[in-house]
Amino acid sequence: MANKISWLPNLFSALRIPLGLALLMCAALSAEFMTLYLLCCLTDVLDGYLARRLNARSELGARLDSAADFILLAVLLWKLLPVIAPTVPVILWIAVVALIRFAAALTARIRFGRFGFLHTWGNKLTGILLGIYPLTLLLTGNHWPLYTILVSASVSAIEELLIEMWAADWHADRRSVFSVRTARQ
């Protein structure tokens, strides 16, 4: 049975791409935006869960997941930055995190011949925080969770760069920088 539906995780990852792009057509934090956004979050949870549950992890799935996550993040930044009207230091902070992530991706490309984002615990925590941020923003109007997200994103970006620099090989499901140190000892 599992083999007959092993394509399902990739479908959920692929579905997140048009759903994320459809957010561009919606007013930020509108009912339509939030509905599509929650569907994006659901596909993000389901693709990984099903890939593990069905033992259907694949190179294609990892690439689809990374591409879908990147597109969703870019769309969220585009739609939410005007709403939250961040200060110049916050914009610079976001830019620095983006540069660190780019450096990690470039390091992976140079060292391992591939781009991709790692599924570390830090990246998952950042994803969860990003996932609830629009809901928090809609329900409370408070921008303070943004700083928690930025701290988490900063730490996880630095961790990902260190992993890409230190790892002997590329593995999308590496959990933390500590797993690299343990593996190399």
C-alpha positions as CSV (number, residue, x, y, z in Angstrom):
1,M,0.0,0.0,0.0
2,A,2.8,2.4,0.9
3,N,4.4,2.0,-2.5
4,K,1.2,2.9,-4.3
5,I,1.0,6.3,-2.5
6,S,4.7,7.0,-2.1
7,W,4.3,10.0,-4.5
8,L,1.9,11.7,-2.0
9,P,4.6,13.6,0.0
10,N,6.0,15.1,-3.3
11,L,2.5,16.1,-4.3
12,F,2.0,18.1,-1.1
13,S,5.4,19.8,-1.5
14,A,4.6,20.6,-5.1
15,L,1.2,21.9,-4.2
16,R,2.7,24.4,-1.8
17,I,4.3,26.2,-4.7
18,P,1.2,27.4,-6.5
19,L,-0.6,27.9,-3.2
20,G,2.3,30.1,-2.1
21,L,2.3,32.1,-5.3
22,A,-1.5,32.5,-5.1
23,L,-0.9,34.5,-1.9
24,L,0.5,37.2,-4.1
25,M,-3.1,37.8,-5.4
26,C,-4.6,38.3,-1.9
27,A,-4.5,41.2,0.4
28,A,-2.2,40.5,3.3
29,L,-4.0,38.9,6.3
30,S,-7.3,38.8,4.5
31,A,-9.5,35.8,4.9
32,E,-8.4,34.5,1.5
33,F,-4.7,35.1,2.4
34,M,-5.1,33.2,5.7
35,T,-7.0,30.3,4.1
36,L,-4.3,29.8,1.4
37,Y,-1.5,30.4,4.0
38,L,-3.0,27.7,6.4
39,L,-3.2,25.3,3.4
40,C,0.5,26.0,2.7
41,C,1.3,25.3,6.3
42,L,-0.7,22.1,6.2
43,T,1.1,20.9,3.1
44,D,4.4,21.7,4.7
45,V,3.5,19.5,7.7
46,L,2.0,16.7,5.7
47,D,4.8,16.3,3.2
48,G,7.5,15.6,5.8
49,Y,5.2,13.5,8.0
50,L,4.1,11.3,5.1
51,A,7.6,11.0,3.6
52,R,8.8,9.6,7.0
53,R,5.6,7.5,7.6
54,L,5.6,6.0,4.1
55,N,9.3,5.6,4.0
56,A,9.1,7.7,0.8
57,R,12.0,10.2,1.3
58,S,13.6,11.1,-1.9
59,E,16.0,13.5,-3.5
60,L,13.2,15.0,-5.5
61,G,11.1,15.4,-2.4
62,A,13.9,17.2,-0.5
63,R,14.3,19.6,-3.5
64,L,10.6,20.2,-3.9
65,D,10.3,20.9,-0.2
66,S,13.2,23.4,-0.2
67,A,11.9,25.1,-3.3
68,A,8.4,25.4,-1.9
69,D,9.7,26.7,1.4
70,F,11.8,29.3,-0.3
71,I,8.9,30.5,-2.5
72,L,6.6,30.7,0.5
73,L,9.1,32.6,2.6
74,A,9.8,35.1,-0.3
75,V,6.0,35.6,-0.8
76,L,5.5,36.1,3.0
77,L,8.3,38.7,3.1
78,W,6.8,40.5,0.1
79,K,3.3,40.6,1.5
80,L,4.0,41.1,5.2
81,L,6.8,43.6,5.2
82,P,4.5,46.5,4.2
83,V,2.1,45.4,6.9
84,I,4.6,45.3,9.7
85,A,6.6,48.3,8.5
86,P,9.9,47.2,10.0
87,T,12.5,49.6,11.2
88,V,15.8,49.9,9.3
89,P,17.6,47.7,11.8
90,V,15.0,45.0,11.4
91,I,15.4,45.2,7.6
92,L,19.1,44.9,7.9
93,W,18.8,42.0,10.3
94,I,16.6,40.2,7.8
95,A,19.1,40.9,5.1
96,V,22.0,39.6,7.1
97,V,20.1,36.4,7.9
98,A,19.3,36.1,4.1
99,L,23.0,36.6,3.3
100,I,24.0,33.9,5.8
101,R,21.5,31.5,4.3
102,F,22.8,32.3,0.8
103,A,26.4,31.7,2.0
104,A,25.3,28.3,3.4
105,A,23.6,27.4,0.1
106,L,26.6,28.5,-1.9
107,T,28.9,26.6,0.4
108,A,26.8,23.4,-0.2
109,R,26.9,24.1,-3.9
110,I,30.7,24.5,-3.9
111,R,31.4,21.6,-1.5
112,F,28.7,19.1,-2.5
113,G,27.5,20.2,-5.9
114,R,24.0,21.0,-4.7
115,F,21.8,23.7,-3.3
116,G,19.3,22.9,-0.6
117,F,18.1,23.7,2.9
118,L,18.7,21.4,5.8
119,H,15.9,20.1,8.0
120,T,17.7,21.0,11.3
121,W,15.8,21.4,14.5
122,G,16.7,25.1,14.4
123,N,15.2,25.5,10.9
124,K,12.1,23.6,12.0
125,L,11.7,25.8,15.0
126,T,12.1,28.9,12.8
127,G,9.5,27.4,10.4
128,I,7.0,26.9,13.2
129,L,7.5,30.4,14.5
130,L,7.1,31.8,11.0
131,G,4.1,29.6,10.6
132,I,2.2,31.1,13.5
133,Y,3.4,34.7,13.0
134,P,0.7,35.7,10.5
135,L,-1.9,34.3,12.8
136,T,-0.4,36.2,15.8
137,L,-0.3,39.3,13.7
138,L,-3.9,38.9,12.6
139,L,-5.2,38.1,16.0
140,T,-3.2,40.5,18.2
141,G,-1.7,43.1,15.9
142,N,1.5,42.8,17.9
143,H,4.9,42.7,16.0
144,W,6.9,41.5,19.0
145,P,7.0,37.8,17.9
146,L,9.1,39.0,14.9
147,Y,12.1,39.4,17.1
148,T,11.8,35.8,18.4
149,I,11.6,34.7,14.8
150,L,14.7,36.8,13.9
151,V,16.7,35.3,16.8
152,S,15.7,31.8,15.8
153,A,16.4,32.5,12.1
154,S,19.8,33.9,12.9
155,V,20.9,31.0,15.1
156,S,19.6,28.4,12.6
157,A,21.2,30.2,9.6
158,I,24.6,30.3,11.4
159,E,24.1,26.6,12.3
160,E,23.3,25.7,8.7
161,L,26.4,27.5,7.4
162,L,28.6,25.7,10.0
163,I,27.1,22.4,9.0
164,E,27.8,23.1,5.3
165,M,31.3,24.1,6.2
166,W,32.1,21.1,8.5
167,A,30.1,18.2,7.1
168,A,31.9,15.4,5.3
169,D,28.8,14.9,3.1
170,W,25.5,16.6,2.3
171,H,22.4,15.2,4.1
172,A,19.2,17.2,4.1
173,D,17.9,15.6,7.3
174,R,20.9,16.5,9.5
175,R,19.4,17.5,12.8
176,S,22.0,19.9,14.2
177,V,25.5,21.1,14.1
178,F,26.2,18.6,17.0
179,S,25.4,15.7,14.7
180,V,28.2,16.8,12.4
181,R,30.7,17.0,15.2
182,T,29.7,13.6,16.5
183,A,29.9,12.1,13.0
184,R,33.4,13.5,12.3
185,Q,34.9,12.4,15.6
